[in-house]
Amino acid sequence: MTSPERPDPAPERSPAPAAGSPLRQGLARRGFGLTLLIVEFGVLSSFLFSLALYIFGTVQTVHELWAALPGLGQSSTLKTLLVSAIEQADVLLVATALLIISIGLQALFVQQLDDLPDWLHIRTFDDLKNKLLGIVVVALVVEFFKLAIKWDGSSSILTLGLALAAIILAVAAYTLAQARANGSHGQQGHGEQGD
């Protein structure tokens, strides 16, 4: 009588690396390094768009001023220059927002940059959001101001103004709620340290 065949034993698996093992730490470090590389692409792309907009704004300014020279002293030229200046401010605000995003991502994920003004130091994601919200509100106001100057009385500007006011109020309420939440967390943490 023949004995039933036994299945081959399963090949031995090597145990998974322990949580604190050098192999697992090395893998985590490489994975985090890849994340930093991805963030650097975001930093670089934001910076390049910012630079391109600053250059565009400068070239556009020179072009507009050169075109306005023959008509200096005419009221239509003044209105044209005023609209161009407001459009220039809008471009510069977007360029500045992109530059702040670039600096903020660099500071949050890679390394703080030295020699920056205090108002530009970004220590948390909330710092970055609050700086950008401020720029967005100013950009919306600039855009409305530009439309108000171009307004010829034909369309209702009041509806646009009310919509803009609603957006600004929503952003202000969000910012106030964030400041209160951060303030209460800061006071709780401060009180616990003193105990």
Beta strands, then each sheet from edge to edge (+ up, - down):
end
